[in-house]
Amino acid sequence: MKNKWITKNRLKNLTLIFVGSLLYAISVNAFTVPNELTEGGLTGFSLILFYIFSIPPSYTIFIVNIVILAIGYKFLDKRTLYYTLIANGIISVLLLVVKEWAFIPETMLLAPIGSGLFMGAGIGLIMLGHGTTAGSDIIAKLLQKYAGLAIPTALLLIDILIVVPSGFIIGAENVFLTLINLYIQSKMIDFVLEGLNPKKSFFIISEKYAEVAEAIEQQLGRGITILDGKGYFTKEKKEILYIIISRREVLRVKRIVEMIDPNAFMTISQVQEVTGEGFTYLSEEVQAQRITEAQKEWDY
C-alpha cells in the first residue's frame, strides 16, 4: 500500500533541509568557531555564550530556538513550523557530529568567505525546503511580511545588530571579518533563493509605445502588458508598458527603447520571484498533482 504521508514534495523538502542543516553545521564548526568569528542572530548569541562560558553551541542553539518558536509559532503556518522543528533538531545533532572539523587558513580572509558561503547556502536550502533555522529567520520572515524587506536584507540588518557589540569579546578585527561573512551569507541566500538568472521588471512610458512593444516582442519574444496611466501634472493619458525579463536581456531592452524613442521614461526594478505562463508554465495534469500534494502536505 502506498504511504500517503510520503510524497515527492515532502521528500524533496526534507532532503533540502538535511543538506542545508549539514552546510550550516559545517559553517559553524569548521570555519566560524576555529577562527574565533561569530554569526548574526541567535546563532551569534549562542557563539558568544560559547566564547565566554564554553557552552556547546548545539545546546544553546536548540534551546533558544525552541523558546523563540514557542513565542512566535503563531506567526508561522503549520507547514513551516513543522519543517522548522525538524531543521532545528537536525542542526543541533549535526553540530555535535562535525564538532571536530576545523579549517584554519593561513590567509585569514578565507575563513569568513568559507563561513559565508556554507552558511548562506545552508539557510537558503532550508528555506527552499519551507523551513527556517528559527531565531532571526522567523524575525526576517515577519519583516518580509509586514515591512516588505527581502529576506537576505532583513537577515543582514538583524545580524549586524548582534555582531557589532560582540567586538568586546572577539575583538574589532574579527568583527570586521564577521561582517564580511554576513555580507557573503546574504548574497549566497539571495543566489540560492533566486537562482542564476534573477528577473527584472520594466515600466516604459513612451509616445511610441506601440513601436517599442512590437520591437521587444519580435526581438525578445516576451509578452508585454499595456497599462492605462494619467499624468498628474499634465492630466494627459499615457500608455505604460510593463514587461518582465531576465537580467541578461536588460541591455537589449534599453537599446531597443533608446533607438525608437530616446525621450522614453523607463524604470527598472528587481523582481523577487516570477510564476506563471511564460516563466514557470505547468501542464494542467502537473498543476493538479501539485495542488493535491500541497493540500496533503499542509496537514503536517
N, C-alpha and C positions, 0 to 999 in steps of 0.2 A: 504494500500500500504506500502511496506517495505521501511523504511527510509534508503536511500543509504549512508547518512552521518554517520549513526551509524553502526559500525562494532564491532566485538568481540575484535579485536586488539585495536581499539580506546578506547573502554570502559575499557579494561584492563589497557591501558596506563594512562588514566585519573584517574582510581582508585589508581594505584601505585603512581601517582603524588600527589593525595589528601592525602593519608596516609603518604607519605614521607614528605609533607609540614606540616602536623599536628605534626609529630615527631620533625621536625625542630623547629617549634614554641615552643613546649614543652621544648626542649633542651635550647633554649634561655631564655624563661621566667621563667621556673621552676628551672633550675639548674645554668645557667651562670650568669644572672643579679643579682639574690638574693645573690649570693656568691661572687659578685664583681670579676668575672673572665672575660675573653674576648674570642674572637674567632679569627680565621685567616681570611684572605681575606677581602672582603668588609663588611662582617658581623662584623668582628672585628673593622674595621674602624667606622662603624655605632655605635657600642657599646662605643667606645672611645668618640665619639661625645655626646653620651647619658650621660656618666660619667662626662663630662666637662660642657655641656650646657643643659642637661636634655631634649634633643630632642628625642622623642619616636623612637626606632629603626625601627618600622614598616614603618614610613615615609621615613627615610633616606635610608633604605634598598631598598624600592620600587623606589625612585627617582634615587639613584646612579646606581642601576641595569638597569633601563631604559636607562640611559646615556651610560652605558657600552654596552648594546645591540644595541643602535643606532650607536655606533662606530664600534662594532665588529660583527654586524649581517651578514656581507658578509662572515665571516668565519664559519657560521653555515648553515647547509642545511635547507630547508624550513620547514621540519617536526620538527627538533629540535628547531628552532626558535619559531614555533607555540606552542609547548609544554612548552618551557621555559617562554614565556609570560604568559601562564596560571599558571605555577608554581609560578612565581614571584607575580602574583596577589593574588593567594590563600595564599601564605606565609604571605603577608602583612596583609590580613584580619584576618588570624588565630593568628597572633601576637597580634592583638587587642582583639580577643576573649578570649585568655588564658593569658592575661596580669596579672591577679591577682593570677595565680598559682605560688606557690613558695615552694621550698624544701631546707631547710637549715639544713643539717645534723649535729649531734654532732661531728662526725668524718669527718673532712673537706675533706679527700681524696675521700669520696663518691660523692662529688659534681662534680669533673672532670670526674669521672668514669661514672656517670649518664649522664652528658652532652655529653661525647664522644660516648656512646652507642646510645643515642637517635639521636644525630646529624649525626653520621655515618650511622645509619640505614635509616634516612630520606633522606640524599643525595644519598645513594645507590639506594633506591627505586625510587627516582625521575629520576635518570639516567637510571634505568631499564625501566622506562616509556618513554624513549627517550627525556627527558628534561634535563635541568641543573638548578641550582639555580643562574645562571648568574654570574657576577663578576669573582671570581677566578676560578670557574668551566669552564668558557669559556677559560681562560688562560691555565688551565690544559688540556683541550681538544686540544688546539693548541700545547702545549708541547708534548702531546702524538702523535699528527700527525706529527710534524716536528722534534722533538728531540728524539722520541722513548721512552719517560718516561711513566711508568704506571701512571694511573690517581691518585691513592692514594699517590704515591711518589711525583708527581708534586704538588698536593694539600698541602702535608705536607711542602714542601720547600717554597711555597708561604706563607703559614700560619706563618711559623717561621719568615719570613722577616717582617710580620706585627706585630706579637705578641711581639717580643723581645723589640722593642722601647716602647711598651705600659707599660713597667715596671716603667717608670717615673710617671705613672698615677695610676696604680693599685698596685704597689709595687712588689718587687722581688719575694716574696713568692707566690703571686698569679700568677705571670708569670710562675713559675715552675709548679704550679698546672694546668695552662692552657696548657702548653706543654704536660703534661700527657693526658689531654683532647684531644689534637690534635693527639697524637700518637694512642690513642684508636679509635678515629674517622677514621684514615687511615686504621686501621686493620678491623674495622667494615665495612667500604666501600668495602674493599677487600673481606670480608666474604659475603656480600650481592651480589656483582657482580659475584663472582666466585663460591659461594656455599660451601657446607660442604666437597666437595671432589675435590679439585683442581688437575689438571693433571700435570704430569712430562714427560719430553722427555729424551730419552737416545740416545746417539751416542756411538756405541760399535765397536771398531776395534780389530779383533782377527783373528789369523791364523786358528782357529777352528770355524769360523763364522757360518758354516752350522750346526754344532752340537749345538751351542748356540741358533741359531734361532729355530731349531727343538724343543729344550727343552723348550724354552719360549712359543712357540705355543702350545705345548702339555700340559704344566702345568698351563699356564695362559689363553690360548685361545685368545691371542692377535695377530692381524696381524702385520707383520714386513715388512719394506721396505729395500731392499738391494741397496745401492748406490755405484757407482764406484768412487774410490778415488786413489790418487797417492801421495806418499811421496815426499816432495820437496827435501830432502837431499839424500835419497836412490834412488829416481826415481822408486821405486817399486810400482806396482799396489796393491791397498788394497780394500777389500770389507768392506763397512761400514754398520752396521745395525742401522736402525732408528726405534724407537718404542715410542709410547705414551701410558702411563699407569696412573692409579690412584696413589695417594700418598701412599696408603696402600700396593701397590704392589712393591714399590721401593726396599724394603729389599729382597723380594723374587727374583727379577731380579738380584740384586747384588750377592746373594748367588749362583744362577744358573751359572752366568758368572764366578765367582771365583772358583767354583767347576770344571768347564770344562777347563777354561784357566786362571790360576792365573796371567798371564802376559798381559791379555787383557787391552786395553786402553778404559776408559769409561768417558763420561761427562754426567752430569745430570743437566737439566735446568727446571725452572718453565715455565709452559705454561699458557698464559693468558686466552685462550679460544680454545675449540675444537668443530668443527662442522663436520658433515658428517657421512657416514655409519659406524656403529660400536660404535658411540657415540651419535649422535642425528639423527638417521635414521628416515625419514618420508616417508610414502607411497606416490605414485605419486598423488593420489587424494588430500591428505593433502598439498603436495607441491604446487599443482596448486591453491588450495584455498588460501594459504598464499601469494602466488605471486599476486593473484588478489586483496586481501585485502591490501597488501602493496602498490600496484600501486595506489589504491584509496586513501590511507592514505597520500601518498606523495603529493597529491594535496592540503593538508591543512597544 
